[in-house]
């Protein structure tokens, strides 16, 4: 079974989509149950993947760093003087992608349960939802750049329609803005992908009676499997606008993935998309789609261009610091609860850039942990915002007071996840931020003041979360729309089913972070050491 486990995890929801296509439109409950079953199977398979993963493996190069590898020829074209073009169905995982796949399958299941009350075009919604499931997991498993790009682009369409059809009053504006921003970022990534194609050969095929075989293999790209006259060859002296061409390629990738992350100043699509998206789609948007930007930095930008990453680590850290501080200050100015949470996500994604810029194990490990932790915390926060909106049709922070009296259980969960997001010790949000700050302050590449200024992000997040908590939940009970206390009922069984597992995970990872750091420690160390070693080699050339 493990020989095709990754393929099953990726494509099982897509197979289920075919079944749903043939069901009548009015079978809403059956469609929901099938979607729930599909994502449950996907989660079970990812749990098997997690416990089957060999955490003790210590790779010597990128070519033996991945497990559960599946590879098959997909597209082969002869291009005359340019040799052969080879595109493979090539998937595999290391510790970094393992955590992202497990996070994805868990939140995809949560999203189905969060969508249970949906009654508008249920069939279309869950078809798009399951297509999105395949695209997200495929991104984290792909080891062929072309395959990664197909999954990366394909997720735009279902997300565009999920926001544009089932979203709020300004859903058209929000969905188009999301689509355009992400598409522009994809064009930058596409330009680099083409340059890498012209520079990379598949050494396993070249020399077997064939001419040069060009490849999109990420493994070859990270291991430096380049032809001698390639545009993006390591150590190249080719310049573009006065800059080394590899630096230019890294900057293009940085912009493309920073839009997806998102980082300031290319973040403005995110608050609009979150405010208008249905609750379940906000959970996926914050919990998963943003992480694809962070994963792109890990796997592609840093993995392929470590020399450029080292040389540009200072501006990367500056952008991370600005995102942390600016995102927090902007969150403090919001009255819409969902918009406040959205800007807090911008702030927390800044920690990923800062951790990577530290170029050490603590920083990279903290960035990865932050991606997982934020997925759970932000998912729960958007569910909580959706609870208020379902009850009242309102999310204005200033429009509520004393909710703790009417909804004590709901308030308890809000306190847990607010404090987790602001980094209270004992909860998962603290661990990632602490490791990132440890990495930034101990980095050989960054001045100490960047880490010190970034620490102010914790103070800022405490300010807006505690202020929102005080205004909405304490004091005399009232709402702007004069909703009576008896109509503000507490959490339902379905809502508890969503929030309790997330709360358990947030507490568990806060007190025992080694549950996920232990299995991926070798992958993090290898990533940092390999990036550092190759950067020094390429710079020396």
C-alpha positions as CSV (number, residue, x, y, z in Angstrom):
1,X,0.0,0.0,0.0
2,X,2.8,2.4,0.8
3,X,4.1,2.2,-2.8
4,X,1.2,4.3,-3.9
5,X,0.2,6.0,-0.7
6,X,1.0,9.5,-1.8
7,X,-0.9,9.1,-5.0
8,X,-3.9,7.9,-3.0
9,X,-3.8,10.8,-0.6
10,X,-3.5,13.3,-3.5
11,X,-6.1,11.9,-5.9
12,X,-8.7,10.1,-3.7
13,X,-10.8,13.3,-3.4
14,X,-10.7,13.8,-7.2
15,X,-12.0,10.2,-7.7
16,X,-14.9,11.0,-5.3
17,X,-15.7,14.1,-7.3
18,X,-16.5,11.9,-10.2
19,X,-19.0,10.0,-8.1
20,X,-20.6,13.3,-6.9
21,X,-20.9,14.4,-10.5
22,X,-23.4,11.7,-11.2
23,X,-25.6,12.3,-8.2
24,X,-28.9,14.3,-8.4
25,X,-28.7,18.0,-7.2
26,X,-31.2,17.5,-4.5
27,X,-29.2,14.8,-2.6
28,X,-27.6,17.4,-0.4
29,X,-27.1,15.3,2.7
30,X,-25.6,12.4,0.7
31,X,-23.2,14.7,-1.0
32,X,-22.0,16.1,2.3
33,X,-21.6,12.6,3.7
34,X,-19.6,11.5,0.7
35,X,-17.3,14.6,0.9
36,X,-16.9,14.0,4.7
37,X,-16.0,10.4,4.0
38,X,-13.5,11.4,1.3
39,X,-11.6,13.9,3.5
40,X,-11.8,11.4,6.4
41,X,-10.1,8.7,4.3
42,X,-7.5,11.3,3.1
43,X,-6.7,12.1,6.8
44,X,-6.5,8.4,7.8
45,X,-4.0,7.8,4.9
46,X,-1.9,10.8,6.0
47,X,-1.8,9.5,9.5
48,X,-0.5,6.2,8.1
49,X,2.0,8.2,6.1
50,X,3.2,10.1,9.3
51,X,3.7,6.9,11.3
52,X,5.4,5.1,8.3
53,X,7.9,7.9,7.8
54,X,11.4,7.1,8.7
55,X,12.4,10.0,11.0
56,X,15.9,8.5,11.6
57,X,16.9,8.9,7.9
58,X,20.0,11.1,7.5
59,X,20.3,12.0,3.9
60,X,23.5,12.8,2.2
61,X,22.1,14.7,-0.7
62,X,18.7,15.9,-2.0
63,X,18.5,12.8,-4.3
64,X,18.1,10.5,-1.2
65,X,16.3,13.0,1.1
66,X,12.8,12.0,0.1
67,X,10.6,9.0,1.0
68,X,7.5,7.4,-0.5
69,X,8.9,8.5,-3.9
70,X,6.7,7.7,-7.0
71,X,7.9,8.6,-10.4
72,X,6.5,7.9,-13.9
73,X,7.0,9.6,-17.3
74,X,4.3,12.1,-18.1
75,X,5.3,14.2,-21.1
76,X,8.3,13.6,-23.4
77,X,9.0,15.9,-26.3
78,X,11.9,16.2,-28.7
79,X,12.7,19.8,-29.3
80,X,15.5,19.5,-31.9
81,X,18.5,21.5,-31.0
82,X,17.2,22.0,-27.5
83,X,17.2,18.3,-26.8
84,X,14.5,16.4,-25.0
85,X,11.9,17.9,-22.7
86,X,11.0,15.5,-19.9
87,X,8.1,16.1,-17.5
88,X,7.4,13.4,-14.9
89,X,4.7,12.6,-12.4
90,X,7.3,12.8,-9.6
91,X,6.1,13.0,-5.9
92,X,7.8,12.3,-2.6
93,X,8.1,13.7,0.9
94,X,10.6,14.8,3.5
95,X,9.8,16.0,7.0
96,X,8.8,19.5,5.8
97,X,6.2,18.3,3.3
98,X,5.1,15.5,5.6
99,X,3.9,18.1,8.2
100,X,2.2,20.2,5.5
101,X,0.3,17.2,4.1
102,X,-0.9,16.1,7.6
103,X,-2.0,19.7,8.4
104,X,-3.8,19.9,5.0
105,X,-5.8,16.7,5.4
106,X,-6.8,17.6,9.0
107,X,-8.1,21.1,8.0
108,X,-9.8,19.8,4.9
109,X,-11.8,17.5,7.1
110,X,-12.6,20.4,9.5
111,X,-13.7,22.5,6.5
112,X,-16.3,19.9,5.4
113,X,-17.8,19.8,8.9
114,X,-17.8,23.6,9.0
115,X,-19.7,23.6,5.7
116,X,-22.4,21.3,7.0
117,X,-25.1,23.9,7.2
118,X,-24.6,25.0,3.6
119,X,-27.7,24.9,1.5
120,X,-26.8,26.8,-1.6
121,X,-25.8,24.7,-4.6
122,X,-24.3,22.0,-2.4
123,X,-23.2,19.8,-5.2
124,X,-21.2,22.4,-7.0
125,X,-19.6,23.6,-3.7
126,X,-18.3,20.2,-2.7
127,X,-17.1,19.3,-6.2
128,X,-15.0,22.5,-6.1
129,X,-13.9,21.7,-2.5
130,X,-12.6,18.3,-3.4
131,X,-10.8,19.5,-6.4
132,X,-9.1,22.1,-4.1
133,X,-8.2,19.2,-1.7
134,X,-6.3,17.4,-4.5
135,X,-4.6,20.6,-5.6
136,X,-3.4,21.6,-2.1
137,X,-2.0,18.2,-1.2
138,X,-0.4,17.8,-4.7
139,X,1.5,21.1,-4.2
140,X,3.1,19.7,-1.0
141,X,4.0,16.4,-2.6
142,X,5.3,17.4,-6.0
143,X,9.0,17.0,-6.8
144,X,8.7,18.1,-10.4
145,X,8.5,21.9,-10.8
146,X,6.0,21.6,-13.7
147,X,3.8,19.3,-11.7
148,X,4.0,21.7,-8.7
149,X,3.1,24.6,-10.9
150,X,0.1,22.7,-12.3
151,X,-1.2,22.0,-8.8
152,X,-0.4,25.6,-7.7
153,X,-2.3,27.1,-10.6
154,X,-5.2,24.7,-10.5
155,X,-6.2,25.6,-7.0
156,X,-6.9,29.2,-8.2
157,X,-10.1,28.1,-10.0
158,X,-11.9,26.3,-7.2
159,X,-11.0,29.0,-4.7
160,X,-12.1,31.8,-7.1
161,X,-15.5,30.2,-7.4
162,X,-15.8,29.2,-3.8
163,X,-15.4,32.9,-2.8
164,X,-17.2,34.4,-5.8
165,X,-20.3,32.3,-5.5
166,X,-20.7,31.4,-1.8
167,X,-19.1,34.5,-0.3
168,X,-20.4,37.7,1.2
169,X,-21.8,40.9,-0.4
170,X,-18.5,42.0,-2.0
171,X,-17.6,38.5,-3.1
172,X,-17.1,39.4,-6.7
173,X,-14.5,42.1,-5.9
174,X,-12.7,39.9,-3.4
175,X,-12.5,36.8,-5.6
176,X,-11.2,38.8,-8.6
177,X,-8.6,40.5,-6.5
178,X,-7.4,37.2,-5.1
179,X,-7.3,35.7,-8.5
180,X,-5.3,38.6,-10.1
181,X,-2.8,38.9,-7.3
182,X,-2.1,35.2,-7.2
183,X,-2.0,34.9,-11.0
184,X,0.6,37.7,-11.3
185,X,2.7,36.0,-8.7
186,X,2.4,32.8,-10.7
187,X,3.8,34.5,-13.8
188,X,7.0,35.4,-11.9
189,X,7.3,31.8,-10.8
190,X,6.7,30.6,-14.4
191,X,9.5,32.8,-15.7
192,X,12.0,31.2,-13.3
193,X,10.7,27.7,-14.1
194,X,11.4,28.3,-17.8
195,X,14.9,29.5,-17.0
196,X,15.5,26.5,-14.9
197,X,14.3,24.2,-17.6
198,X,16.9,25.7,-20.0
199,X,19.6,25.0,-17.3
200,X,18.7,21.6,-15.9
201,X,19.3,18.2,-17.3
202,X,18.2,14.8,-16.0
203,X,21.5,13.0,-15.5
204,X,19.7,9.6,-15.2
205,X,18.6,9.9,-18.8
206,X,21.3,11.9,-20.5
207,X,24.1,9.7,-21.8
208,X,21.8,6.7,-22.5
209,X,21.9,7.1,-26.2
210,X,19.8,10.2,-26.1
211,X,20.7,13.9,-26.5
212,X,20.5,16.2,-23.5
213,X,17.3,15.6,-21.6
214,X,16.0,18.7,-19.9
215,X,14.0,18.2,-16.8
216,X,11.8,20.0,-14.3
217,X,13.0,17.8,-11.4
218,X,13.3,19.8,-8.2
219,X,15.8,17.2,-6.9
220,X,18.1,17.9,-9.8
221,X,17.7,21.6,-9.4
222,X,18.5,21.5,-5.6
223,X,21.4,19.1,-6.1
224,X,22.9,21.4,-8.8
225,X,22.2,19.1,-11.8
226,X,22.9,21.8,-14.3
227,X,24.3,21.8,-17.8
228,X,27.5,23.9,-18.2
229,X,26.0,26.7,-20.3
230,X,22.7,27.0,-18.6
231,X,21.1,30.4,-17.9
232,X,20.8,29.8,-14.2
233,X,23.9,27.6,-13.8
234,X,25.5,27.8,-10.3
235,X,28.3,30.2,-10.2
236,X,27.2,32.0,-13.4
237,X,28.4,35.5,-14.0
238,X,25.5,36.4,-16.3
239,X,24.0,39.8,-15.2
240,X,20.5,41.2,-15.7
241,X,20.1,44.9,-14.9
242,X,23.4,44.9,-13.1
243,X,22.4,41.9,-10.9
244,X,23.5,38.3,-11.0
245,X,20.9,36.3,-12.9
246,X,20.5,33.9,-10.0
247,X,19.7,36.8,-7.7
248,X,17.1,38.0,-10.2
249,X,15.5,34.5,-10.3
250,X,15.4,34.3,-6.5
251,X,13.8,37.7,-6.3
252,X,11.1,36.7,-8.8
253,X,10.4,33.6,-6.8
254,X,10.4,35.7,-3.6
255,X,7.7,38.0,-5.0
256,X,5.6,35.1,-6.3
257,X,5.6,33.2,-3.0
258,X,5.4,36.4,-0.9
259,X,2.0,37.2,-2.6
260,X,0.8,33.8,-1.6
261,X,2.2,34.0,1.9
262,X,1.3,37.0,1.9
263,X,3.9,39.5,3.1
264,X,3.7,43.3,3.2
265,X,3.3,45.1,0.8
266,X,1.7,42.4,-1.5
267,X,-0.8,41.4,1.2
268,X,-3.9,43.5,0.5
269,X,-5.9,40.7,-1.3
270,X,-6.0,38.6,1.9
271,X,-8.3,40.7,4.2
272,X,-10.8,41.2,1.4
273,X,-10.8,37.5,0.6
274,X,-11.2,36.5,4.2
275,X,-14.0,38.9,5.0
276,X,-16.1,37.7,2.0
277,X,-15.3,34.0,2.0
278,X,-17.5,31.5,3.8
279,X,-16.2,30.3,7.1
280,X,-14.9,27.0,5.9
281,X,-13.1,28.6,3.0
282,X,-11.5,31.2,5.4
283,X,-10.3,28.2,7.4
284,X,-8.6,26.7,4.3
285,X,-7.3,30.1,3.1
286,X,-5.5,30.9,6.3
287,X,-4.7,27.4,7.4
288,X,-3.5,26.0,4.1
289,X,-3.2,28.3,1.1
290,X,-0.9,30.8,2.9
291,X,1.3,27.9,3.8
292,X,1.9,27.1,0.2
293,X,3.7,30.4,0.0
294,X,5.9,29.5,2.9
295,X,6.5,26.0,1.6
296,X,7.6,27.5,-1.8
297,X,10.3,29.5,0.1
298,X,11.5,26.3,1.8
299,X,11.4,23.9,-1.2
300,X,12.0,26.1,-4.2
301,X,13.4,29.5,-3.5
302,X,15.9,28.5,-0.8
303,X,16.4,25.0,-2.0
304,X,17.4,26.0,-5.5
305,X,19.0,29.4,-5.0
306,X,20.7,29.2,-1.6
307,X,23.6,31.5,-2.7
308,X,21.1,34.3,-3.6
309,X,19.2,33.6,-0.3
310,X,22.4,34.1,1.7
311,X,23.3,37.3,-0.1
312,X,19.7,38.7,0.2
313,X,19.0,37.5,3.7
314,X,19.1,41.1,5.1
315,X,16.2,42.4,2.9
316,X,14.2,39.2,3.5
317,X,14.5,39.7,7.2
318,X,13.5,43.3,6.9
319,X,10.3,42.3,5.0
320,X,9.6,39.7,7.6
321,X,10.0,42.3,10.4
322,X,7.8,44.9,8.6
323,X,5.1,42.2,8.0
324,X,5.1,41.3,11.8
325,X,4.9,44.9,13.0
326,X,2.7,46.5,10.2
327,X,0.3,43.5,10.2
328,X,-0.1,43.8,13.9
329,X,-0.7,47.5,14.0
330,X,-3.2,47.2,11.1
331,X,-5.0,44.4,13.0
332,X,-5.3,46.7,16.0
333,X,-7.2,49.3,13.9
334,X,-9.9,46.9,12.6
335,X,-13.4,46.8,13.9
336,X,-14.5,43.7,11.8
337,X,-13.4,40.6,13.8
338,X,-12.7,38.6,10.7
339,X,-10.6,41.4,9.2
340,X,-8.6,41.7,12.5
341,X,-7.8,37.9,12.3
342,X,-6.8,38.3,8.7
343,X,-4.3,41.0,9.4
344,X,-3.0,39.0,12.4
345,X,-2.3,36.2,9.8
346,X,-0.2,38.7,7.8
347,X,1.7,39.5,11.0
348,X,2.3,35.8,11.8
349,X,3.4,35.0,8.3
350,X,6.2,37.5,8.8
351,X,7.7,35.1,11.3
352,X,8.3,32.6,8.5
353,X,10.4,35.0,6.5
354,X,12.3,36.1,9.6
355,X,13.0,32.4,10.5
356,X,14.2,31.5,7.1
357,X,16.4,34.7,6.9
358,X,18.1,33.6,10.1
359,X,19.7,30.7,8.1
360,X,20.0,28.4,11.1
361,X,18.2,25.4,12.4
362,X,16.4,27.3,15.2
363,X,15.0,29.8,12.7
364,X,14.0,27.3,10.0
365,X,12.5,24.9,12.6
366,X,10.6,27.8,14.1
367,X,9.3,28.9,10.7
368,X,8.0,25.4,10.0
369,X,6.5,25.0,13.4
370,X,4.8,28.4,13.0
371,X,3.2,27.2,9.7
372,X,1.7,24.2,11.4
373,X,0.6,26.0,14.6
374,X,-0.9,29.0,12.7
375,X,-2.9,26.5,10.6
376,X,-4.6,25.2,13.7
377,X,-5.0,28.5,15.5
378,X,-6.2,30.6,12.5
379,X,-8.6,27.9,11.4
380,X,-10.2,27.9,14.9
381,X,-10.3,31.7,15.0
382,X,-12.2,31.9,11.7
383,X,-14.6,29.2,12.9
384,X,-15.2,31.4,16.1
385,X,-15.8,34.5,13.9
386,X,-18.2,32.4,11.9
387,X,-20.2,31.4,15.0
388,X,-20.9,35.1,15.9
389,X,-21.8,35.9,12.3
390,X,-24.2,33.0,12.1
391,X,-26.0,34.1,15.2
392,X,-26.2,37.9,14.4
393,X,-25.2,38.6,10.9
394,X,-22.6,41.0,12.4
395,X,-18.9,40.8,13.1
396,X,-18.3,44.4,14.4
397,X,-16.1,44.3,17.5
398,X,-17.6,47.5,18.8
399,X,-21.1,46.1,18.3
400,X,-21.0,43.5,21.1
401,X,-20.4,43.5,24.8
402,X,-20.7,41.0,27.6
403,X,-20.8,37.9,25.4
404,X,-19.2,35.8,28.1
405,X,-22.5,36.0,30.0
406,X,-24.6,34.7,27.1
407,X,-22.0,32.3,25.6
408,X,-19.6,31.1,28.3
409,X,-18.3,28.0,26.5
410,X,-17.8,30.0,23.3
411,X,-15.9,32.6,25.3
412,X,-13.6,29.9,26.8
413,X,-12.6,28.8,23.3
414,X,-12.0,32.4,22.2
415,X,-9.7,32.9,25.2
416,X,-7.7,29.8,24.4
417,X,-7.2,30.6,20.7
418,X,-6.6,34.4,21.3
419,X,-3.9,33.6,23.8
420,X,-2.4,30.9,21.6
421,X,-2.2,33.4,18.7
422,X,-0.5,36.1,20.8
423,X,2.1,33.5,21.9
424,X,1.3,32.6,25.5
425,X,3.8,29.9,26.9
426,X,2.2,26.5,27.1
427,X,0.3,27.0,23.8
428,X,1.6,26.2,20.3
429,X,1.9,29.8,19.1
430,X,4.6,30.4,21.7
431,X,6.9,27.6,20.4
432,X,7.2,28.8,16.8
433,X,7.7,32.4,17.7
434,X,10.3,31.6,20.4
435,X,12.3,29.5,18.0
436,X,12.2,32.2,15.3
437,X,13.4,34.9,17.7
438,X,16.1,32.5,19.0
439,X,17.2,32.0,15.4
440,X,17.1,35.7,14.5
441,X,19.0,36.8,17.6
442,X,21.6,34.1,17.2
443,X,22.0,34.4,13.4
444,X,25.4,35.1,11.9
445,X,23.7,36.9,9.0
446,X,21.3,39.4,10.8
447,X,21.9,42.3,13.1
448,X,20.4,41.9,16.5
449,X,18.1,44.9,16.1
450,X,15.9,43.1,13.5
451,X,15.0,40.4,16.0
452,X,14.5,42.9,18.8
453,X,12.1,45.1,16.8
454,X,10.3,42.0,15.6
455,X,9.7,41.0,19.3
456,X,7.4,44.0,19.5
457,X,5.0,42.1,17.4
458,X,4.1,40.0,20.4
459,X,3.3,43.1,22.4
460,X,1.1,44.4,19.5
461,X,-0.7,41.1,19.1
462,X,-1.4,41.1,22.9
463,X,-2.8,44.6,22.6
464,X,-5.4,43.9,19.8
465,X,-6.4,40.5,21.1
466,X,-6.9,41.6,24.7
467,X,-8.6,44.8,23.6
468,X,-11.1,42.8,21.4
469,X,-11.6,40.3,24.3
470,X,-12.4,43.1,26.8
471,X,-14.8,44.9,24.5
472,X,-16.7,41.9,23.1
473,X,-16.9,39.5,26.0
474,X,-16.8,41.4,29.3
475,X,-19.0,44.1,30.8
476,X,-22.8,44.3,30.5
477,X,-24.4,42.1,27.8
478,X,-25.7,43.9,24.7
479,X,-25.5,43.9,20.9
480,X,-26.0,46.7,18.5
481,X,-28.9,44.8,16.8
482,X,-30.6,44.2,20.2
483,X,-30.4,40.5,19.9
484,X,-31.9,39.1,23.2
485,X,-29.7,37.0,25.4
486,X,-31.8,33.9,24.9
487,X,-31.2,34.0,21.1
488,X,-27.4,34.1,21.6
489,X,-27.2,30.4,22.3
490,X,-23.9,28.8,23.1
491,X,-21.9,26.4,20.9
492,X,-23.8,23.6,19.2
493,X,-22.6,20.0,19.1
494,X,-21.2,20.5,15.6
495,X,-19.3,23.6,16.6
496,X,-17.8,21.8,19.6
497,X,-16.8,18.9,17.3
498,X,-14.8,21.4,15.2
499,X,-13.2,23.4,18.1
500,X,-12.3,20.7,20.6
501,X,-9.8,18.8,18.4
502,X,-8.2,22.1,17.4
503,X,-7.9,23.2,21.1
504,X,-6.4,19.8,22.1
505,X,-3.8,20.1,19.3
506,X,-2.9,23.7,20.2
507,X,-2.4,22.8,23.9
508,X,-0.6,19.5,23.1
509,X,1.9,21.1,20.7
510,X,2.4,23.9,23.2
511,X,3.5,21.5,26.0
512,X,5.0,18.8,23.8
513,X,6.3,20.4,20.6
514,X,8.6,17.5,20.0
515,X,5.6,15.5,18.7
516,X,6.2,17.1,15.4
517,X,9.7,18.6,15.7
518,X,11.2,15.2,16.6
519,X,10.2,13.4,13.4
520,X,11.3,16.3,11.1
521,X,14.4,17.4,13.0
522,X,16.8,15.6,10.5
523,X,15.0,17.2,7.6
524,X,15.4,20.7,9.0
525,X,19.0,20.1,9.8
526,X,19.7,18.8,6.4
527,X,17.8,21.6,4.7
528,X,19.9,24.3,6.6
529,X,23.2,22.5,6.2
530,X,22.6,21.7,2.5
531,X,21.6,25.3,1.8
532,X,24.6,26.7,3.6
533,X,27.0,24.2,2.0
534,X,25.7,24.8,-1.5
535,X,25.6,28.6,-1.1
536,X,29.3,28.7,-0.1
537,X,30.1,26.4,-3.0
538,X,28.2,28.5,-5.5
539,X,29.6,31.8,-4.2
540,X,33.1,30.4,-4.4
541,X,32.5,29.5,-8.1
